[in-house]
Amino acid sequence: MTHAIPSGSGWTLLPYSPMVTNADGVAVSWDTLQAWSDAECAAFGLPRIPEPDAPPSGQMEVSREPVDADGSPVWSVTYQPIPAPEPAPVPSSVTNFQARAIMRQVPMPDGRSLFTTVDTTLRKAVEDTRELGEFEPARVAADIDWQAWEQANTYDRQGTLVSSLATRFDFDSDATDDLFRRADLIRA
């Protein structure tokens, strides 16, 4: 229990001591003070400070000090918002299964899933470049993306396919990181 002693125009916390003295110089033991009722403590001149209310929702206490309220000590409490938790670390890679499973859960503006959109886009890129020479950069890029899409066991967060798709579908780094975090939670 916290007690206060008058101090100027306010209140000071009463530090623990085996014997405590009020403003009139009368001493009692700490144990006696603790055994007294709130009214007895107040009459002796060393009132208890009632505990403040619980912090508002989403807030945490950062400081408190005794202040005067009509001749009695109360806590003046300062609160601040509880900080948002740090996001989980971004996995460096996810399995093909995890990536495809999360992509099936992400709707695109046209109503299709991200999985269907990516699959269709990569297939179309391969078809659209078939007439180019085997070593033309556009055909090579389309073929490599398709092979990675179909054959990779894992997708690396910093890999070329992920970077290519993020750019193509306007996913910023935060959105891509979020997909990797969500995919990492999926278990087969």
Salt bridges, closest charged atoms under 4 A:
ASP38 OD1 - ARG48 NH1 2.65
GLU51 OE1 - ARG64 NH1 3.18
GLU61 OE2 - ARG64 NE 2.64
ASP110 OD2 - ARG112 NE 2.87
ASP119 OD2 - ARG123 NE 2.82
ASP128 OD2 - LYS124 NZ 2.86
ASP143 OD1 - ARG130 NH1 3.40
ASP143 OD2 - ARG139 NE 3.65
GLU150 OE2 - ARG100 NH2 3.67
ASP177 OD1 - ARG157 NE 2.71
ASP178 OD2 - ARG182 NH1 3.83
